[in-house]
Amino acid sequence: MKVEELLKPFPLKEFHPFPRALMGPGAHEMIGPEAIKLGFTKPLVMTSGLRGTDIVHNIVESLKYHGLEPVLYDQVESNPKDYNVMDSVTLYQENRCDSFISIGGGSSHDACKGARVSVAHDGRNVNDFEGFNKSENPNNPPHIAVSTTAGTGSETSWAYVITDTTTDPENPHKYVAFDDASVTSLAIDDPVLYYDCPVDYTAQCGFDVLAHASEPYVSRLNFQPSLGNALHAIKLTAQHLREATWNGQDLAGREGMMYAQYIAAQAFNSGGLGIIHSISHAVSAFYDTHHGLNNAIALPRVWAFNMPVAYKRFADIARAMGIDTHGMTDVQAADAALAAAIRLLRDVGIAERFVDVKKDTYSKNRLGEGPTKYYERRKEIKGDAEDVDAITRHVLGDACTPGNAKECTFDTVRPVVEHCMTGDLDDLLS
């Protein structure tokens, strides 16, 4: 299906809502009082557990101190699965909870958003709500989202991403649901909570930010209210990601990335995304690899793919990344932006190809156990023709693809996917 046909249901560009937010050092100490103001009495706390830190324990104890009765669900997995959502819905209903608090990165927030939508529809399966504004009851439980990574911006966006495990393991499916009803009640971003984020996750989440910022800036939606935020988020990422990655206790670096991820999400919230995200969703559907890592590997290839239709926009990106483009043509400046992105990827130590991703970095989840062994067939990324074809097909069905700057077909996208798998980044610079 042509992109123009996919966009026909949306002849008008829509500005989607944002939640109220508390941002800055110490913001997380306001969770209890804010929950009381919002009428919480028995919140379900959703998180991955953030093992190795005391963040969840401290927040839960603070909620109890303020007279609340939190119920903890700490089994959210990376690339949250439909069963994570539905298990939490069951726990919510059994304990007669009245609200939600998510603690973590995009996985915790996305699973929580899906759970809220399901609860509002008497526990219907979250997979029923794939697509655009599929929920029928806009009145779902209130939700405070507390971020511990600078990455997805899910605490402020209208999107959530879920892996559908009911599909054939030979053809796995990860989808995006866009729903105004899923927007949180309150976002809390505290850079102090980012201090414990590991080096590799910090770097990978930072490239999620760069993808969130750059894709709406060059999107064919060309949504003017998003462009300023997108460009400034690129600037902040270029300025702060290296320091946040390699000196995690640096407040300026962590705070800079906090703002970058927040306003980048507000840019894509109405400005759209593209096939950086489509490729990322596809690869994690097959391999359960980290979303930010996938974005980092895909980003330079997709930038190179899109440049011929957006040289002027990529020249702007170059300037936002701190490049002196005086005397350059737009094409030369766009090339410089690509070189800067590759330099940033290498400076923060991210793998450059999917076949270079170490198997022991894949997510641990219960789909690898029991009779189904969902991910067993593809224990490691081979990057062969079968891999490339399957991932390309998934990309073409992804909800982010219609916004991509350049027209996408199987024949045009397949070489991009193949290069993500096995290509040399230096080839893009020649």
N, C-alpha and C positions, 0 to 999 in steps of 0.2 A: 504494500500500500504506500502511495506517495505521501510525503510529509504534508503537502497541501490538503490532502483528504483527511489526514489525521487531525489537522488543525481546524477543520470546518466547524466542529461543535463550539469553537471558541473564537468567534469573529471579533469579540471585544476583549481587550486586555484587562485583566482583573488584578486589583491590589488586594492581597490577602492579609488578614489580621495578624498582629503581633500581640504577645502577652505583655503584661507589666513585668518589669525586671528589676532586680536588685543586683548591683555589680560593684566589685571591688573587694579589697582585703577585709575579712571579717563578715562578709555578707552572709555566710552560712550560719552565723550565730543567731540570725533572725528567723530561722526556719520555724522554731516553736511558736514565737509570737505571731508570725504571719499565718501559720496554720490555724491558730485560734481565731484570728481575724476572719479567715475564710470559712469558719464554721466546722473545721475538722474536729472529730472526736476519736475516731478509730481508723486511722489511715493504714492502707496496705503499702508497705515500703518495698519497692522493687529495685533490685540491684544484682549485679554479678557477684557480690560479696566483697569485691576489692581486697582480696586476700593479700596479706603482707602489709596492710595498713590498718589503722584504727578508725578510719573515717566513718564507716557504717555504724560501728559500735557507739562512737561519740554522738552521732546524730540521733540514733535511736534512744540513747540514754537522755539526751537533751529533750526529746519529745516527751519522754516519761516524766521528766522533771517539770515540764509545763502542763502536766495533767492529762496528756493524751495517752491512748492505748494502742501503740503501733503493733501491727502484725507484719512479720518479716518474711518476704520471699526473696531469697538470695541465690537463685539458680538460673538467672538470665545468662544465656550464652552469647558469645560473639556471633554476629550475624543472626539475630534472635529468630528462633524457630516458632512456628505456630503453636507447638506444644508448650513452649515457655509461656506464651500468652494465655493459653487456655488453662494451664495449671494454676496460674495466678488468678484467673477469673474464678475458678472453683474455690480457691482459698479465700478470696474476697467475699464470695457469696456465703460460704460456710461460716465465716467469722462475722458476718453482718457488718462489714466495713462500710465507711461512708465517703472515702476519699483516697487519693493516691499521692505518694511521694516517690519519685525515682531519683536514684543516686548513682552517678557514673557517667558514661559517655553515651553515644548514640544508641547502643544496643539496649541499655536500660530504659532510656527515654522512649525509644520506638516501641519496645515491648509494652511499656506502660500505656502509651497512646492507644495501641491496639486493644489492650485489656479494657480501657475505659469505653471504647466504642462497643466492644462486645458486651460489657455489663449493661450499657444503655439499651441493648437489644436482647435482654434476657438470656445472655450467654451464648448467642449465636456464634458460630465459628468465625474467627477473625478473617479467614480466607474469603469469606463472603463479601468483604469490603474492599477488595482490590480495585484500584481505579480511582476515579475522580468523584469525590463527594457522594459515596455510595451509602453512607449512613442515613437513616431515616429519622432518627431521634437526635436532635442537636444537644439535648440536655443530658450530658454524661457527667460522671462525678468530677469534682474539682481535683486539680493536679498541680503540685509543686515539683518542678524539675531542677535538681541540684547537679550541676556539671562538675566533673572531676578531670575532664580532658578539654583541650582546645582543639576541637575537630568538627563534629557534625553540625553543631548549631541546632540540634533537634529540639532543644529547650525553647526555641523561638519560632520554629517553622511549622508549616501545616502538613508536613510529610512524615510518614513512617515507613520503614522497610522491613519486610518479613520474609523468611524462607518458608515456603510451602512444602512440607515434608510428605504430603499426601500424593505427590506426583511420582511418576516412575523414576527410580534412582538413575536410570540411563538418561533421563531427560529432566534434570532437576529444575526447579523454578523459584526464583527470588523476585519479589515484586515490590513496587512502590505504591502505597496508598496515599493519595492527597485528599485531605478532608479538613475543612475549616472547623469542624466539630472536634478535631483532635488537638487543636492548639491548647497549650497548657494554660493554667490559670495564673501561674507565677513562675518566672525563670530566675534562678539564683546562680550567678557566676562569681566565684571567689577564687582568685589566682592562688591563694594559699593552699587550696585543695589540689592544685596541680603539681605541687612540689614532689609528691610521691609517684607521679607518672613516669614510667621507665623511659630510658633514652629512646629506644626504638619506637615505642608507641607515640612519644612526643613528636618525633620526626614524621612518622606516618600520618598522624592526625593533622600535622601542619600542612601536609600536601593535600589532605581532604579540604582544608581551608582554601588553598590556592586553586583547587578545582572548583570549589563553590564560588569563588570570586571571579575566576576567568571565564567560566562557561556562560554566565548571564551577560558578561560584558561583550561577548562576541555572538550571543545567541541570535537566531533569526527572529525571535520575538521582539528584540530591540526595545525592551521596556524601559523607557527613559527614567522613571523614578528609581530604578535599580542601579543605574550606571555609576553614579557617584559612590555609593557604598561599595560596589564591586571593585572599583579602581583603588579606593582607599584601603580596602582589605588586602589587596595585592601589595600595596606599599608597606603596610604593617607587617605582613608575612615576610617580605624580603628583608625588613629591618630587624625582626625579632626572632625568627625561627631558629637560626643558628645558636643564638645565646640561650634560648629556652631549652634547646636540645642538649647542649653540652654543659650548661651551667644551670641545672634545674632549680637551684635555690635562688636564682636571680629574679627578683620581683619585677623589674622592668621588662625582662624578656617574657616572663609568664603573663604579666598583665597586658603587654602588647599583643600577645597571641590570643588572650581572652577576648579582647575587643575585635581582633581580626576575625576570629571564628564567628563571633556574634553578628557582626555587620555583614560578613560574607553570606551567612544564612539568610539574613534579611534581604540580600540582593537576589539570591536564587528563589526566595519564597514566592516572588511574583515574576522574576525575570527569566526563570527556566534554567535547565541544565542541558547536558549534551551527552555525547558517547564516552567521555571519560567515565562518567558514572554508569553508563550502560555496560561498558566493558567490566567495570568493577563489580557490578551486580552479577554479571554472568560468571565471572571467575570465582567469586565467592559462593555462588550457587553450586558450582561443580566441586570446589576444593575447600570451601569454608575458610579461605584466607582473609586476612584483615582488610577491611574496606579502605583504610587510608593507604596501606601498602599498595593495593590494587590501583588506586587513583594515582599514586606516585609513578608507578611503572607506565600507566596508560597516558598520563598527561603530556609528556613531550611528543609522543607519537600523534596524539590527537591535535595538539597545537600545530604540528607540521601539516597534518591533513587539512585543517581548517584555514590555514594562513592564506591560501590563494583567494579566498572570498572575503577576507577580513584583515588585509595588511594594515590599514590605518588603525584599526582597533588594537592589533598586536604591537604597533609602534607606540601607542599610548601605554600599553602594558610594560613595554621596555622602559619608558620614562618612569613609571610607577615603581619599577624594580631598581631604580637608581642609576640607570644607564644614561650617559650624556649622548643624546642622539643628534646633536647639532652637526650639520654637514652630512647626515645620513638620509637616504631616501626612506620611504615607508617600508619598502621591502628589506632594506638593510637593517632598519631598526627592529622589524619583526624577527629577523634572523637573530639579532642580538638578544631579544627577549627569550627566544628558544634556548640560546646558549646559556643565558642566566638561569633559566629553570633547571637545565641539566647540571650546571655548576652547583646550584643549591641542593639538588638531589644527592649529588656526590659528597657535598660538604657535610650533610647530615647522615650519611652512611646507609642509604637505602639501596636495596638490590635493584639492578638496572633491567633485569629481564625476569619473566615469570619462571623460567627454567632454573634461575639462580636462587629461587626462594627455597630455603631449607625446610625439609619436611617436618622437622620438630617445632617449627614456628606455627604450624597450622593450629587452628582452634581445637580444643578438646570438647567433645560433646557426646551425648549419649546416642547419636545416630551412628556412631562407629562401633556400637556394641549390639548384642542381641541378634535376632534372626535376620533383620533387614540389612544391617551394615550399609547404610545409605551411601557412605563415601568410600567404601572399601575398594571398589573397582578402580578408582582414581586416587591411589595413595600418594602419588607425586605427579607434578605437572610435567608432562612429556613434551608438549608443544608440537605434537605431530599433526598431520592433516586432519585426523579425527577430532582432536582437541580444537583446532582452529575452526573447523566447520561448525561444531556444536556451539561454541561460544559465540561465533558470528550470528548464528540463527537466534540465539537468546538476545543478543544486542538489538537485533532488528525488531524484536517484540517488546523491548523495554519502554516504559512510559517516558523516560528522559530523552529518547532518541529524536522525537519530532522537533525539539528545540535546537538541535545541533546546527551550527552555522552552515555546514555544507551538506548537501543532499546525501543520504545514506542508502546504499543498496548492498546486496550481498557481495557483488563484485568489487565495490569500492571500499567496503569496510573490512573484508577478509584480509587484505594485505596489512592493514593497520593492526588487526589482532595478531596476525602472524609475526609482525615485527615486535609486538609486545612480548611474545613468547620467546623468540630466539634472536631478535635483531640487535645490532650494535648501535648504541646511541650516537656514537661518533659519525655513523652514516648520515644522520639527520643534519649534521653540521657541515657536510662537504658540499 
